[in-house]
Amino acid sequence: MKLIVKSLLFAGLLFLGLNVSAQSVQDAGKLYNQANQQFKSRAYGQAVKLYEEALKTCKEAGPDAMQLQTQVQSQLTQAYFWNGILFYQKRQFDNAIAQFKKGANMAALIGNAHYKKLSSDYEARVYASKGNSLLLQKKYTEAAAQYEAGLKAFPNSINAYFGKCLLANDQKNYSELKAMVQKVKSLIPTNPKGGQYYGKARSVAFGAFLNAGASDLQKENYQSALSNFNQAKSYYAASGVLHYYMAVANAKLKRWDAAITNGRKALSLNYKSKSDVYFTLGEAYQGKGMKTQACTSFKRVVKGPNVKLAKYQIKTVLKCK
């Protein structure tokens, strides 16, 4: 009799367990369907909460809910990502990072390589945006930490490397700047916007070396100026102001042929201060002993600070006709 009672008790508990499990699966299914509706409505924050509840319920239900759990995890991965995008658009950076981290972890767990890469990439973008904000405040150490965090999340983050270009430029760390521009260039094949970012990085480097060279000109460090101008030229050669500055530096170093070449190039690129270019060309032609060309160039100096000097060369020194 005792054996029969025990058997009935076991059967009852088993039946109760099956009912509880079935009910849990049903509850998880309801939460999953509600979450899907929120996801379709782009209410990603609410969808995340419901998917998380559904996932918890699936785990409590055990093996019977495994198929549903797989579906929940797949949708939750996407919900984390899109909720992160919403936070990112609102510039709620820390919340966005938290969502992208969860999305990347869930994607890794279920073997979804696409969303793993996408979530990690956007996590790095948010870190880069935080870094850029700190850079504007001249908080260089903090900005650098954000760029490094971005690269830890996604080692090929073009956003983080471009941020490091901006940081190197602000700190006048020109060797680092060149290295980061090259790194951005190396990522072109793997990033749809690689060419765009490389163009921006080159522009930053061009401006940095152009300004460094201009500073050298003011200090009369002409050889150093030319070195910086040649670096700038390697990033962008079609600049009238660059070739004018190079003409000035070469003229000061009595490199007449180079000064003439740069001066002519500046004119061909429609450099706006033509009188300044003609004055430098006049000096170069004069230094080279080409009187006719020197006179012609000095006569074309019609405005700016060099007008009186040009007239003096024309009337007193060269005695132009």
C-alpha positions in Angstrom: 0.0 0.0 0.0 2.8 2.4 0.9 4.4 1.6 -2.5 1.2 2.5 -4.3 0.9 5.8 -2.4 4.5 6.7 -3.2 4.0 5.9 -6.9 0.9 8.1 -7.0 2.6 10.9 -5.2 5.5 10.7 -7.7 3.2 10.7 -10.6 1.3 13.7 -9.2 4.5 15.7 -8.8 5.6 14.8 -12.3 2.3 15.8 -13.7 2.4 19.1 -11.7 6.0 19.6 -13.0 4.9 19.1 -16.6 2.0 21.6 -16.1 4.3 24.2 -14.6 6.8 23.8 -17.4 4.1 24.0 -20.1 2.7 27.1 -18.4 6.1 28.7 -18.2 6.7 28.1 -22.0 3.3 29.6 -22.7 4.1 32.6 -20.5 7.4 33.0 -22.3 5.7 32.9 -25.6 3.3 35.6 -24.6 6.2 37.8 -23.5 8.0 37.1 -26.8 5.0 38.0 -28.9 4.5 41.3 -26.9 8.2 42.1 -27.4 7.9 41.5 -31.1 5.0 44.0 -31.3 7.1 46.6 -29.4 10.1 45.9 -31.7 7.9 46.4 -34.8 6.8 49.7 -33.3 10.4 50.7 -32.8 9.9 50.9 -29.1 13.2 49.1 -28.7 13.6 49.9 -25.0 10.3 48.2 -24.1 11.1 45.4 -26.5 14.4 44.8 -24.7 12.6 44.5 -21.3 10.1 42.1 -22.6 12.6 39.9 -24.4 14.7 39.8 -21.3 11.7 38.7 -19.3 10.9 36.1 -21.9 14.4 34.8 -21.8 14.4 34.5 -18.1 11.1 32.6 -18.2 12.5 30.2 -20.9 15.5 29.4 -18.8 13.2 28.6 -15.8 11.1 26.4 -18.0 14.1 24.3 -19.0 14.6 22.0 -22.0 11.0 22.4 -23.2 11.6 26.1 -24.0 14.9 25.7 -25.8 13.5 26.3 -29.3 11.7 29.4 -28.1 14.8 30.6 -26.1 16.8 30.5 -29.3 14.2 32.8 -31.0 14.2 35.1 -28.1 17.9 35.4 -28.0 18.1 36.2 -31.7 15.5 39.0 -31.4 17.0 40.3 -28.2 20.4 40.7 -29.9 18.8 42.9 -32.5 16.8 44.8 -29.9 19.9 45.6 -27.9 21.5 47.0 -31.0 18.7 49.2 -32.1 18.1 50.4 -28.6 21.7 51.4 -28.5 21.2 53.3 -31.7 18.4 55.3 -30.1 20.6 56.2 -27.1 23.4 57.1 -29.4 21.2 59.5 -31.4 20.1 61.1 -28.2 23.8 61.4 -27.2 23.2 59.3 -24.1 26.6 57.7 -24.7 26.9 55.5 -21.6 23.5 54.0 -22.1 24.3 53.3 -25.7 27.6 51.6 -24.8 25.8 49.4 -22.3 23.3 48.3 -25.0 25.9 47.6 -27.6 28.0 45.6 -25.1 25.0 43.4 -24.3 24.2 43.0 -28.0 27.8 42.0 -28.8 27.8 39.5 -26.0 24.5 38.0 -26.9 25.5 37.8 -30.6 28.7 36.0 -29.6 26.7 33.6 -27.4 24.4 32.6 -30.3 27.0 32.7 -33.0 25.6 35.7 -34.9 28.8 37.1 -36.5 26.9 40.0 -38.2 25.5 41.5 -35.1 28.6 40.8 -33.1 30.6 42.9 -35.5 27.9 45.6 -35.9 27.4 46.0 -32.1 31.2 46.1 -31.4 31.7 48.6 -34.2 29.0 50.9 -32.9 30.3 50.6 -29.4 33.6 51.8 -30.6 31.9 54.7 -32.5 30.3 55.8 -29.3 33.6 55.8 -27.4 35.1 57.8 -30.3 32.2 60.3 -30.0 32.9 60.6 -26.3 36.6 61.1 -27.1 35.8 63.9 -29.6 33.6 65.7 -27.0 36.4 65.6 -24.5 38.9 66.7 -27.1 36.9 69.9 -27.7 37.3 70.5 -24.0 41.1 70.0 -24.3 40.9 67.0 -21.9 43.5 65.1 -23.8 44.2 62.3 -21.4 40.5 61.5 -21.0 39.9 61.7 -24.8 42.8 59.3 -25.4 41.3 56.8 -22.9 38.0 56.8 -24.8 39.7 56.2 -28.2 41.6 53.3 -26.7 38.4 51.9 -25.2 36.9 52.1 -28.6 39.8 50.1 -30.1 39.5 47.5 -27.4 35.8 47.0 -28.3 36.5 47.0 -32.1 40.2 46.9 -33.1 39.5 48.1 -36.6 37.4 51.1 -35.6 38.1 53.8 -38.2 36.2 56.3 -36.0 38.6 55.7 -33.1 41.7 56.0 -35.3 40.4 59.2 -36.9 39.8 60.5 -33.3 43.4 59.7 -32.6 44.3 61.8 -35.7 42.5 64.8 -34.2 44.1 64.2 -30.8 47.6 64.1 -32.4 46.9 67.2 -34.3 45.8 69.1 -31.2 48.9 68.0 -29.4 51.1 68.8 -32.4 52.4 65.2 -32.2 53.2 65.0 -35.9 54.8 61.5 -35.9 51.7 60.1 -34.3 49.5 62.0 -36.7 51.3 60.5 -39.7 51.0 57.0 -38.2 47.2 57.4 -37.5 46.6 58.7 -41.1 48.3 55.6 -42.4 46.2 53.5 -40.1 43.0 55.1 -41.4 44.2 54.5 -45.0 44.9 50.8 -44.2 41.2 50.4 -43.2 39.8 51.6 -46.5 39.2 48.1 -47.9 37.3 46.9 -44.9 35.1 50.0 -44.3 32.5 51.4 -46.7 33.3 54.9 -45.5 37.1 54.3 -45.4 37.8 56.6 -48.3 35.8 59.4 -46.8 37.6 59.1 -43.4 40.9 58.9 -45.1 40.1 62.1 -47.0 39.3 63.8 -43.7 42.4 62.4 -42.1 44.6 63.7 -45.0 42.9 67.1 -44.6 43.8 67.2 -40.9 47.4 66.3 -41.7 47.7 68.7 -44.5 46.5 71.6 -42.3 48.8 70.6 -39.5 52.0 70.5 -41.6 51.0 73.7 -43.6 50.5 75.6 -40.3 53.8 74.2 -38.9 55.6 75.4 -42.0 54.0 78.8 -41.9 55.1 79.1 -38.3 58.6 78.2 -39.4 58.5 80.9 -42.1 57.7 83.6 -39.5 60.6 82.4 -37.4 62.8 82.4 -40.5 63.5 78.7 -40.2 63.3 78.2 -44.0 64.7 74.7 -44.2 62.4 73.4 -41.5 59.5 75.2 -43.3 60.2 73.4 -46.5 60.3 70.1 -44.7 56.9 70.7 -43.3 55.5 72.0 -46.6 56.7 68.9 -48.3 54.9 66.8 -45.7 51.8 68.8 -46.3 52.2 68.3 -50.1 52.3 64.5 -49.6 48.7 64.8 -48.3 47.4 67.4 -50.8 49.4 68.9 -53.6 46.8 71.1 -55.3 47.0 74.0 -52.9 47.8 77.5 -54.1 48.8 78.8 -50.7 51.1 75.8 -50.1 53.0 76.4 -53.3 53.2 80.2 -52.6 54.7 79.4 -49.1 57.1 77.0 -50.7 58.1 79.7 -53.2 58.9 82.1 -50.4 61.0 79.6 -48.5 62.9 78.6 -51.6 63.5 82.2 -52.5 64.8 83.0 -49.0 67.2 80.0 -49.4 68.2 81.4 -52.9 66.9 78.3 -54.5 65.7 80.3 -57.5 64.5 77.6 -59.8 62.5 75.9 -57.1 61.0 79.3 -56.1 60.0 79.9 -59.7 58.4 76.5 -60.1 56.4 76.9 -56.9 55.4 80.5 -57.8 54.1 79.5 -61.2 52.2 76.5 -59.7 50.6 78.8 -57.1 49.3 81.0 -60.0 48.0 78.0 -61.9 46.0 77.0 -58.9 44.5 80.5 -58.7 46.0 81.5 -55.4 44.0 84.6 -54.5 47.0 86.9 -53.4 48.5 87.0 -56.9 50.5 90.2 -56.1 52.4 88.4 -53.4 53.2 85.5 -55.7 54.4 87.9 -58.4 56.7 89.7 -55.9 58.3 86.4 -54.9 58.6 85.5 -58.6 60.3 88.9 -59.2 62.8 88.2 -56.5 63.5 84.7 -57.9 63.9 85.9 -61.5 66.1 88.8 -60.3 68.3 86.4 -58.3 68.6 84.2 -61.3 69.7 87.1 -63.5 66.5 87.1 -65.6 65.9 90.9 -65.7 63.1 90.9 -68.3 61.0 88.3 -66.4 61.8 90.1 -63.0 60.6 93.4 -64.4 57.4 91.8 -65.7 56.7 90.1 -62.4 57.4 93.2 -60.3 55.1 95.3 -62.5 52.2 92.9 -61.7 52.5 93.7 -58.0 49.5 96.0 -57.8 48.3 95.6 -54.2 49.4 94.4 -50.8 52.4 95.2 -48.6 55.0 94.7 -51.4 53.9 97.4 -53.8 56.5 100.0 -52.7 59.3 97.4 -52.7 58.3 96.3 -56.2 58.3 99.9 -57.5 61.7 100.4 -56.0 63.1 97.3 -57.7 61.6 98.5 -61.0 62.8 102.1 -60.9 66.0 102.0 -58.9 67.5 98.6 -59.0 66.5 97.0 -62.3 65.7 100.2 -64.1 63.0 98.5 -66.0 61.7 100.1 -69.2 
